[in-house]
Amino acid sequence: LGRVIHYNKRINAFEVVFFPQITADNSDIFESAVSPIDQQGNIWIFIKNEAFCYNVRTLEGRSIQLDTPRDSITYSAIVSRDDSTLFIGGKGGMYTGSIKGDSISIRPMEELQSRLIDANTLYYHSPSQTLLIGSEDKGIYAYKEQTKEVIHYENILTDVRVTKIIPSNNENEVLFSTNAACIYRMG
């Protein structure tokens, strides 16, 4: 749980490159979330009330202090906006994480809290400053940071689980997949 594994093509084998020290009471695999590699080369790992950061460029990992206790929150998705802000999806809510040194202060995103979104996957589109949220069973939401506008694409897949959102080759489009084994393009 929480390991970062790297494929070493020189020896044709997988190697564990980061294995965080998780306390005994935080060993529940069902309460964990991992981010994709962000622009700074970080992989963020949340396991219950602990957080870890592993940098693929420096090959260093560290423990991060969560300033806000999260006993009642189950995190399910993490994505980085920049080197000081994370967007964090949880069961029943969305949060921002402000990174300062070796600590993260977590706060609810008020604009999204009333919608009770169970975020399954997140993607941040930097050029448009838009956070795309793939939900457990309500389709896709877009949160436009500059205007604080929330758009729910109600006619797109409201009864399936959005499992992944990634950029396409066209910077104005994303691809998303579902638990129904389908891949869709949205632009």
MIVEX-523970 format. One line per 4 residues: number of its first residue (from 0); their letters; for each residue x, y, z of N, C-alpha, C. Coordinates in Angstrom, 3 decimals, decimal comma, always signed. Layout:
% residues N
NUM = a = X Y Z X Y Z X Y Z | ...
//
This chain:
% residues 187
0 = lgrv = +0,834 -1,185 +0,000 +0,000 +0,000 +0,000 +0,876 +1,245 +0,000 | +0,636 +2,147 -0,932 +1,367 +3,401 -0,977 +2,728 +3,327 -1,633 | +3,082 +2,183 -2,181 +4,393 +2,047 -2,808 +4,404 +2,729 -4,180 | +5,556 +3,279 -4,545 +5,771 +3,776 -5,902 +6,721 +2,788 -6,555
4 = ihyn = +6,287 +2,250 -7,691 +7,049 +1,216 -8,384 +7,475 +1,751 -9,741 | +8,713 +1,511 -10,107 +9,291 +1,997 -11,359 +9,779 +0,805 -12,187 | +9,509 +0,854 -13,487 +10,022 -0,183 -14,380 +11,424 +0,200 -14,829 | +12,385 -0,640 -14,563 +13,767 -0,421 -14,957 +14,025 -1,247 -16,214
8 = krin = +14,028 -0,582 -17,374 +14,178 -1,318 -18,626 +15,588 -1,879 -18,804 | +16,567 -1,320 -18,125 +17,929 -1,825 -18,215 +18,031 -3,261 -17,706 | +17,283 -3,559 -16,632 +17,318 -4,920 -16,081 +15,998 -5,670 -16,299 | +15,063 -5,031 -17,016 +13,768 -5,637 -17,338 +13,032 -6,131 -16,087
12 = afev = +12,907 -5,199 -15,120 +12,240 -5,568 -13,871 +11,616 -4,332 -13,223 | +10,608 -4,581 -12,396 +10,005 -3,512 -11,616 +10,741 -3,389 -10,288 | +10,908 -2,141 -9,825 +11,590 -1,883 -8,563 +10,732 -0,965 -7,700 | +10,682 -1,240 -6,411 +10,017 -0,340 -5,478 +10,982 +0,817 -5,223
16 = vffp = +10,558 +2,037 -5,560 +11,424 +3,195 -5,375 +11,008 +4,054 -4,188 | +9,781 +3,865 -3,696 +9,337 +4,598 -2,518 +8,334 +3,750 -1,759 | +8,607 +3,569 -0,483 +7,737 +2,782 +0,377 +7,542 +3,561 +1,673 | +6,457 +4,366 +1,742 +6,274 +5,215 +2,926 +6,009 +4,399 +4,185
20 = qita = +6,440 +4,941 +5,302 +6,203 +4,319 +6,601 +4,817 +4,722 +7,078 | +3,867 +3,800 +6,970 +2,475 +4,061 +7,325 +2,246 +3,538 +8,734 | +1,588 +4,352 +9,570 +1,311 +3,899 +10,926 +0,308 +2,753 +10,886 | +0,327 +1,936 +11,910 -0,502 +0,722 +11,936 -1,989 +1,012 +11,799
24 = dnsd = -2,473 +2,101 +12,382 -3,905 +2,375 +12,313 -4,326 +3,000 +10,987 | -3,391 +3,207 +10,090 -3,697 +3,795 +8,789 -3,445 +2,819 +7,654 | -3,633 +1,552 +7,886 -3,296 +0,548 +6,879 -4,493 +0,102 +6,042 | -5,600 +0,829 +6,070 -6,793 +0,438 +5,320 -6,654 +0,849 +3,857
28 = ifes = -6,512 -0,120 +2,973 -6,300 +0,139 +1,547 -7,487 +0,837 +0,890 | -8,672 +0,712 +1,467 -9,849 +1,309 +0,848 -9,958 +2,807 +1,093 | -9,094 +3,360 +1,902 -9,121 +4,787 +2,159 -7,829 +5,407 +1,665 | -7,559 +5,258 +0,375 -6,341 +5,824 -0,189 -6,625 +6,461 -1,538
32 = avsp = -5,785 +7,413 -1,919 -5,878 +8,070 -3,222 -4,465 +8,408 -3,672 | -4,240 +8,340 -4,982 -2,931 +8,636 -5,554 -3,138 +9,572 -6,735 | -2,267 +10,567 -6,844 -2,366 +11,511 -7,957 -1,539 +11,030 -9,143 | -1,865 +11,547 -10,345 -0,922 +11,350 -11,458 +0,304 +12,231 -11,203
36 = idqq = +1,369 +12,014 -11,936 +2,571 +12,843 -11,794 +2,214 +14,267 -12,195 | +2,505 +15,234 -11,316 +2,160 +16,628 -11,618 +3,290 +17,328 -12,369 | +3,109 +18,615 -12,637 +4,072 +19,376 -13,433 +5,446 +19,454 -12,769 | +5,487 +19,319 -11,448 +6,752 +19,390 -10,726 +7,393 +18,008 -10,549
40 = gniw = +6,735 +16,975 -11,072 +7,269 +15,624 -10,963 +6,860 +14,911 -9,683 | +5,839 +15,430 -8,982 +5,394 +14,837 -7,726 +4,260 +13,849 -7,935 | +4,289 +12,795 -7,140 +3,158 +11,879 -7,005 +2,684 +12,046 -5,565 | +1,408 +12,399 -5,401 +0,829 +12,596 -4,074 +0,075 +11,341 -3,672
44 = ifik = +0,300 +10,888 -2,434 -0,338 +9,681 -1,916 -1,028 +10,047 -0,607 | -2,337 +9,820 -0,542 -3,090 +10,034 +0,697 -3,572 +8,673 +1,176 | -3,271 +8,333 +2,411 -3,741 +7,086 +3,017 -4,336 +7,457 +4,365 | -5,656 +7,351 +4,450 -6,403 +7,770 +5,636 -5,963 +9,168 +6,032
48 = neaf = -5,367 +9,367 +7,210 -5,014 +10,725 +7,615 -3,527 +11,027 +7,474 | -2,870 +10,336 +6,563 -1,471 +10,614 +6,273 -1,317 +10,969 +4,797 | -0,308 +11,764 +4,500 -0,020 +12,123 +3,112 +1,477 +11,977 +2,869 | +1,803 +11,607 +1,623 +3,192 +11,433 +1,229 +3,380 +12,036 -0,151
52 = cynv = +4,593 +12,478 -0,419 +4,926 +13,035 -1,731 +6,210 +12,371 -2,201 | +6,188 +11,863 -3,431 +7,382 +11,278 -4,039 +7,666 +12,041 -5,318 | +8,896 +12,524 -5,487 +9,273 +13,268 -6,682 +10,063 +12,355 -7,614 | +9,554 +12,188 -8,843 +10,188 +11,277 -9,801 +11,476 +11,852 -10,379
56 = rtle = +11,692 +13,158 -10,257 +12,928 +13,767 -10,782 +14,073 +13,653 -9,777 | +13,774 +13,945 -8,512 +14,814 +13,894 -7,485 +14,916 +12,509 -6,851 | +13,905 +11,660 -7,086 +13,824 +10,316 -6,517 +13,760 +10,343 -4,992 | +13,134 +11,406 -4,463 +13,010 +11,545 -3,012 +11,543 +11,533 -2,604
60 = grsi = +11,284 +10,896 -1,467 +9,942 +10,861 -0,915 +9,938 +11,454 +0,475 | +8,784 +11,979 +0,862 +8,688 +12,565 +2,198 +7,263 +12,453 +2,726 | +7,154 +12,512 +4,034 +5,859 +12,510 +4,700 +5,362 +13,950 +4,779 | +4,057 +14,123 +4,621 +3,454 +15,456 +4,651 +2,432 +15,507 +5,782
64 = qldt = +2,484 +16,559 +6,565 +1,535 +16,750 +7,658 +0,238 +17,333 +7,112 | -0,904 +16,706 +7,436 -2,210 +17,256 +7,082 -2,671 +18,146 +8,227 | -2,854 +19,445 +7,946 -3,251 +20,393 +8,985 -4,706 +20,244 +9,388 | -5,504 +19,665 +8,522 -6,920 +19,489 +8,826 -7,194 +18,011 +9,046
68 = prds = -7,639 +17,630 +10,242 -7,970 +16,216 +10,442 -9,100 +15,813 +9,502 | -9,094 +14,594 +9,041 -10,081 +14,179 +8,055 -10,740 +12,860 +8,437 | -11,118 +12,754 +9,687 -11,700 +11,501 +10,163 -12,911 +11,054 +9,349 | -13,744 +11,989 +8,907 -14,982 +11,609 +8,232 -14,896 +11,704 +6,711
72 = itys = -13,719 +11,967 +6,163 -13,567 +12,125 +4,719 -12,787 +10,941 +4,160 | -13,291 +10,373 +3,075 -12,548 +9,345 +2,353 -12,111 +9,954 +1,031 | -10,815 +10,240 +0,895 -10,300 +10,821 -0,336 -10,257 +9,771 -1,426 | -10,596 +10,177 -2,653 -10,622 +9,225 -3,752 -9,847 +9,686 -4,975
76 = aivs = -9,528 +10,981 -5,074 -8,815 +11,487 -6,256 -8,030 +12,739 -5,883 | -6,862 +12,901 -6,489 -6,006 +14,060 -6,237 -5,438 +14,520 -7,575 | -5,383 +15,844 -7,767 -4,689 +16,392 -8,930 -4,065 +17,721 -8,518 | -2,916 +18,027 -9,082 -2,188 +19,247 -8,747 -2,563 +20,377 -9,706
80 = rdds = -2,810 +21,568 -9,158 -3,019 +22,743 -10,002 -1,676 +23,388 -10,303 | -0,858 +23,535 -9,287 +0,477 +24,126 -9,413 +1,311 +23,637 -8,237 | +2,447 +24,270 -7,980 +3,305 +23,760 -6,910 +2,812 +24,084 -5,504 | +1,689 +24,805 -5,380 +1,192 +25,133 -4,044 -0,265 +24,729 -3,796
84 = tlfi = -0,939 +24,169 -4,795 -2,353 +23,839 -4,623 -2,692 +22,472 -5,207 | -3,448 +21,700 -4,424 -3,995 +20,427 -4,877 -5,512 +20,534 -4,896 | -6,138 +19,847 -5,836 -7,574 +19,626 -5,792 -7,747 +18,192 -5,325 | -8,646 +17,995 -4,374 -8,810 +16,697 -3,752 -10,288 +16,330 -3,785
88 = ggkg = -10,584 +15,191 -4,365 -11,958 +14,706 -4,402 -12,166 +13,664 -3,336 | -13,327 +13,736 -2,723 -13,657 +12,765 -1,695 -15,049 +12,228 -1,916 | -15,403 +11,262 -1,141 -16,767 +10,755 -1,199 -17,665 +11,817 -0,583 | -18,451 +12,470 -1,419 -19,377 +13,492 -0,941 -18,816 +14,894 -0,863
92 = gmyt = -17,690 +15,168 -1,506 -17,189 +16,537 -1,446 -15,904 +16,766 -2,207 | -15,624 +18,046 -2,435 -14,401 +18,485 -3,104 -13,667 +19,427 -2,175 | -12,321 +19,366 -2,224 -11,491 +20,135 -1,304 -10,298 +20,714 -2,052 | -9,719 +21,771 -1,479 -8,434 +22,275 -1,960 -7,414 +22,018 -0,866
96 = gsik = -6,211 +21,756 -1,289 -5,104 +21,573 -0,359 -4,041 +22,613 -0,658 | -3,754 +23,453 +0,329 -2,699 +24,472 +0,184 -1,416 +23,901 +0,762 | -0,399 +23,793 -0,083 +0,875 +23,190 +0,306 +1,815 +24,290 +0,786 | +2,304 +24,126 +2,010 +3,308 +25,046 +2,551 +4,370 +24,215 +3,238
100 = gdsi = +5,536 +24,106 +2,598 +6,607 +23,293 +3,158 +6,208 +21,839 +3,215 | +6,248 +21,261 +4,408 +5,888 +19,854 +4,596 +4,514 +19,698 +5,218 | +3,602 +20,630 +4,908 +2,231 +20,482 +5,414 +1,224 +20,893 +4,347 | +0,030 +20,337 +4,466 -1,070 +20,647 +3,560 -2,266 +21,034 +4,411
104 = sirp = -2,816 +22,211 +4,132 -4,026 +22,671 +4,807 -5,201 +22,398 +3,873 | -6,155 +21,593 +4,332 -7,272 +21,159 +3,488 -8,541 +21,912 +3,868 | -9,209 +22,468 +2,845 -10,441 +23,217 +3,052 -11,485 +22,778 +2,018 | -12,770 +22,764 +2,406 -13,827 +22,434 +1,444 -13,934 +23,492 +0,348
108 = meel = -14,287 +23,060 -0,854 -14,571 +23,990 -1,956 -16,059 +24,315 -1,854 | -16,362 +25,474 -1,302 -17,750 +25,846 -1,004 -18,655 +25,784 -2,232 | -18,132 +26,158 -3,397 -18,935 +26,180 -4,621 -19,423 +24,785 -5,013 | -18,722 +23,756 -4,560 -19,048 +22,387 -4,962 -19,644 +21,539 -3,841
112 = qsrl = -19,579 +21,991 -2,602 -20,018 +21,175 -1,477 -21,503 +20,824 -1,526 | -22,327 +21,732 -1,994 -23,770 +21,484 -1,996 -24,183 +20,440 -3,035 | -23,315 +20,126 -3,962 -23,665 +19,185 -5,031 -23,423 +17,725 -4,659 | -22,778 +17,480 -3,534 -22,508 +16,119 -3,062 -21,909 +15,235 -4,150
116 = idan = -20,835 +15,709 -4,727 -20,160 +14,977 -5,795 -19,240 +13,922 -5,188 | -19,421 +12,674 -5,595 -18,485 +11,618 -5,241 -17,454 +11,538 -6,359 | -16,351 +12,252 -6,184 -15,327 +12,324 -7,228 -14,585 +11,006 -7,334 | -14,458 +10,532 -8,551 -13,736 +9,298 -8,806 -12,401 +9,577 -9,492
120 = tlyy = -12,364 +10,623 -10,316 -11,142 +11,006 -11,008 -11,177 +12,516 -11,256 | -9,996 +13,138 -11,297 -9,885 +14,580 -11,518 -8,873 +14,855 -12,610 | -9,118 +15,942 -13,350 -8,152 +16,405 -14,341 -8,193 +17,930 -14,331 | -7,013 +18,565 -14,236 -6,953 +20,026 -14,259 -6,403 +20,478 -15,606
124 = hsps = -7,209 +21,281 -16,331 -6,810 +21,820 -17,625 -6,252 +23,222 -17,391 | -4,929 +23,343 -17,375 -4,265 +24,607 -17,031 -4,615 +25,774 -17,941 | -4,604 +25,602 -19,296 -4,889 +26,759 -20,151 -6,239 +27,425 -19,859 | -7,253 +26,645 -19,566 -8,580 +27,223 -19,307 -8,869 +27,366 -17,815
128 = qtll = -7,953 +26,950 -16,971 -8,110 +26,973 -15,512 -9,419 +26,300 -15,101 | -9,619 +25,099 -15,649 -10,840 +24,341 -15,400 -10,507 +22,996 -14,789 | -11,207 +22,677 -13,710 -11,089 +21,379 -13,067 -12,215 +20,501 -13,574 | -11,875 +19,355 -14,164 -12,882 +18,391 -14,600 -12,986 +17,299 -13,544
132 = igse = -14,213 +16,987 -13,171 -14,471 +16,013 -12,118 -15,285 +14,871 -12,704 | -14,725 +13,686 -12,700 -15,452 +12,490 -13,112 -16,063 +11,882 -11,867 | -17,375 +11,750 -11,867 -18,055 +11,308 -10,651 -18,340 +9,813 -10,661 | -18,770 +9,349 -9,519 -19,096 +7,937 -9,343 -20,330 +7,549 -10,148
136 = dkgi = -21,341 +8,411 -10,196 -22,570 +8,055 -10,925 -23,353 +9,253 -11,453 | -22,732 +10,445 -11,484 -23,438 +11,643 -11,952 -22,759 +12,285 -13,154 | -21,921 +11,553 -13,861 -21,289 +12,090 -15,058 -20,103 +12,985 -14,762 | -19,986 +14,047 -15,563 -18,831 +14,937 -15,489 -19,264 +16,343 -15,092
140 = yayk = -18,458 +16,942 -14,209 -18,633 +18,333 -13,805 -17,397 +19,101 -14,245 | -17,588 +20,393 -14,540 -16,467 +21,290 -14,811 -16,570 +22,464 -13,847 | -15,457 +22,784 -13,200 -15,391 +23,921 -12,289 -14,414 +24,917 -12,878 | -14,930 +26,092 -13,270 -14,098 +27,140 -13,864 -13,614 +28,047 -12,737
144 = eqtk = -12,308 +28,013 -12,496 -11,746 +28,726 -11,359 -11,965 +30,233 -11,393 | -11,781 +30,848 -12,537 -11,863 +32,312 -12,605 -13,257 +32,830 -12,294 | -14,284 +32,146 -12,765 -15,659 +32,624 -12,572 -16,377 +31,898 -11,440 | -15,771 +30,832 -10,908 -16,382 +29,976 -9,869 -17,640 +29,272 -10,383
148 = evih = -17,774 +29,185 -11,701 -18,936 +28,546 -12,316 -18,778 +27,026 -12,288 | -19,876 +26,337 -11,981 -19,906 +24,885 -11,986 -20,869 +24,440 -13,081 | -20,371 +23,619 -13,997 -21,196 +23,109 -15,091 -21,328 +21,604 -14,909 | -22,553 +21,119 -14,932 -22,791 +19,679 -14,871 -23,248 +19,241 -16,247
152 = yeni = -22,469 +18,406 -16,887 -22,824 +17,898 -18,204 -23,823 +16,765 -18,012 | -25,059 +17,144 -17,792 -26,106 +16,184 -17,434 -26,425 +15,193 -18,543 | -26,207 +15,596 -19,789 -26,538 +14,695 -20,893 -25,400 +13,733 -21,233 | -24,303 +13,799 -20,478 -23,170 +12,925 -20,753 -23,022 +11,922 -19,610
156 = ltdv = -23,375 +10,695 -19,840 -23,067 +9,584 -18,953 -23,407 +9,820 -17,483 | -24,660 +10,014 -17,171 -25,022 +10,257 -15,785 -25,242 +8,979 -14,990 | -25,236 +7,841 -15,619 -25,511 +6,608 -14,881 -24,337 +5,632 -14,871 | -23,149 +6,107 -15,230 -21,965 +5,254 -15,191 -20,861 +5,947 -14,400
160 = rvtk = -19,882 +5,175 -14,054 -18,743 +5,675 -13,288 -17,665 +6,162 -14,255 | -17,244 +7,419 -14,125 -16,147 +7,955 -14,931 -14,863 +7,542 -14,220 | -14,041 +6,731 -14,896 -12,880 +6,143 -14,242 -11,580 +6,897 -14,490 | -11,481 +7,649 -15,589 -10,238 +8,358 -15,890 -10,511 +9,496 -16,853
164 = iips = -9,832 +10,622 -16,665 -9,866 +11,749 -17,598 -8,416 +12,091 -17,912 | -8,077 +12,128 -19,213 -6,708 +12,443 -19,630 -6,755 +13,398 -20,817 | -5,671 +14,131 -21,075 -5,646 +15,011 -22,242 -5,542 +14,196 -23,526 | -6,105 +14,743 -24,606 -5,912 +14,110 -25,917 -4,769 +14,833 -26,610
168 = nnen = -4,499 +14,493 -27,849 -3,445 +15,179 -28,598 -3,827 +16,614 -28,925 | -5,116 +16,896 -28,979 -5,619 +18,252 -29,197 -5,764 +18,904 -27,821 | -5,108 +20,035 -27,578 -5,115 +20,620 -26,230 -6,489 +21,113 -25,777 | -7,452 +21,185 -26,681 -8,800 +21,622 -26,310 -9,756 +20,451 -26,083
172 = evlf = -9,220 +19,245 -26,034 -10,051 +18,062 -25,836 -9,476 +17,188 -24,731 | -10,354 +16,421 -24,112 -9,926 +15,390 -23,163 -10,589 +14,076 -23,560 | -9,989 +13,002 -23,120 -10,571 +11,678 -23,282 -10,989 +11,205 -21,898 | -12,120 +10,533 -21,822 -12,494 +9,954 -20,539 -13,035 +8,558 -20,744
176 = stna = -12,790 +7,730 -19,736 -13,235 +6,345 -19,797 -14,247 +6,089 -18,693 | -15,004 +5,007 -18,885 -16,049 +4,654 -17,927 -15,926 +3,193 -17,536 | -16,677 +2,823 -16,522 -16,697 +1,423 -16,111 -17,439 +0,546 -17,114 | -18,071 +1,147 -18,105 -18,753 +0,387 -19,151 -17,797 +0,056 -20,306
180 = aciy = -16,488 +0,186 -20,059 -15,443 -0,143 -21,033 -15,533 +0,698 -22,295 | -15,873 +1,968 -22,129 -15,966 +2,887 -23,259 -15,009 +4,059 -23,053 | -14,520 +4,613 -24,162 -13,686 +5,816 -24,117 -14,388 +6,864 -24,961 | -14,501 +8,070 -24,401 -15,207 +9,166 -25,064 -14,271 +10,360 -25,218
184 = rmg = -14,582 +11,185 -26,216 -13,819 +12,414 -26,435 -14,729 +13,595 -26,155 | -14,196 +14,573 -25,441 -14,987 +15,758 -25,100 -14,124 +16,983 -25,371 | -14,682 +17,954 -26,062 -13,895 +19,146 -26,376 -14,721 +20,392 -26,367
//
